[in-house]
C-alpha cells in the first residue's frame, strides 16, 4: 500500500488523466497490473505513479503483448513506483524476441497468402498456412486439430 496523502487520486481522476475508462482501471486491478487502496470513505485511491504504469500497459497492448506477458514484465518493477526509462528498456528487451517471432510469422503469412486462392477450401492436408508441411498427417488421418487453442 502506498503512502496515503494529498497526492492520492480518485479512480475518476486517474481514468480521465490516463484516457481510459473507470472499468478499465478496475479490470487492470483484477488482473494485478495496478493497485489501489481504500480511503476512510471506502473510495479507491491511487498513487499518481500509476499513470506511468498505465502508459506502459497501453503501449504494450498496442504492440500486441498479452496482459499475461505485461503482468509478468511489470512484476520486476516495485509497486507504486513510477516506471523509468530504464525500466521501459528492460521491459522492451523482454518483449523484443516475442515481437521478432511475430513479425517473422506475419511475413510468412503475407508470402503464403496468395496460395490460399488456389487452395479454395483451406485443405487441412495441403494448406501451407493451416497445416505447414502436413505436420500431423504423418501421425493421424482425417481432420486434426493443429493448434491446441482452437
N, C-alpha and C positions, 0 to 999 in steps of 0.2 A: 504494500500500500504506500502510495506517495505521501509526502508531507502535505497536510491539508493547510490551506491558507488562502490569501487573497487572489492567488493565481489559479485557483480551481475554476474549471469551466464546466458549464452545463452541457448536457447532450445536444441541446439545440444550438448552442454557440459553436461547439465542435463541428456539428454537421454542416452548419452554414459556412463556417470558415474553410472546412475541408472540401466542400462541394459534393457532399454525399448525403444520403437520407439518414434520418434517425434509425430507421430499421436496418440500414447497412451497418451502422455502428453496433447495434445490438447483435447483428449476425456475426460481425468480426469478434465481438466479445465471446459469443458462444463457441466460436472456433479457436479461442485462445490467442488471437492475434493482437488484441489490445486489452487493456484493463481499465476498470473504473473502480470507484468506491462509492459508498452511500454517505451522504451528509446526515445531520441530525433530523432533517425533514424527510429522510429516506429517498432523496433525489440522487441520481447518478452524477458523479463529478469526475472530471478528467484533468490530468496534468496537460499543460499546453504542449509538452513534448510528444503527446500522442498525434499531433498534427503531422509531424515529420514521418512517424511510423505509418500513418495512413497514406501519406505520399509514396512511401516505399511500396506499400501493399498495392496501391492503384497502379503504380508504374510497372511492378512485376506482373500484375494481372494483364496489363496491356501488352506485355511481352509474351503472354500465353503461359506463364508459370502458374501451376496449380496452387490452390490455397494450402494444400498439404505441404508442398515444397516451400512456400512462403513461410509457413509456420516453422518448419524445420530451420530455415535460414535465420529467421528472426530470433530463434531460441538462443543464438550466440550473443545477442545484444542484451545489455542489462535492462531490467524492467524500468519503465518510466524515465528512461534517459533518451535524450534526443539523438537519433542516429546521425553520425557524422559522415563526411565524405569518405573517410577511411572505412567506415562500416559499410557504406554502399559498395566500395571496391571489393571488400571481402564477399559480400552477397553476390555481386555480379560475377565474380570469379567462380563461385559455386554453380551459377546458372549457365555459364558460357558453354560448357560441354553439352548440356542438355539442348541448348538453343542451336548449337552447331549440328547436332544429330537431327533435330527437326528440320533445319534448313536443308540438309542433305536429302532427307526423305521427301521434302516438298519439291526439290529439284528433280528427283527421280519420278515423282508423280507427274510433274509437268512434262518430262521427257517421254513418259509412257502413256500419257492421256490419249494421244491420237489413236493408239491401238484399240481403245475401247469401242470406237466406232465400228471397227471390223469385227469385234467380238460380239457386239449386239446384246447378248444376254448376260454378259459378265460370267462366262462359263467358269465354274469353280476349277476345272482342270486346266484350262488354257489362259485364264486371265492373269496377266503379269502384275496387276495391281492387287487383286484379291488373293491370289494364290501364286506368288512368285516362285518359280522353279518347281511347282507342284509338290511342295514340301510334304504334305500329309498323304499324297496319293500313293506313296510307297508303303504306308502302314495301314491304310484303310481304303475302302471303296465307297462310292457314292458321295453325297454331300457331307462335308465335315466342317465343324466349327474351327476356324483357323485362329481366331482371336478370342481368348477366354473372356474378354469383356463384352462380346457380342451376345 
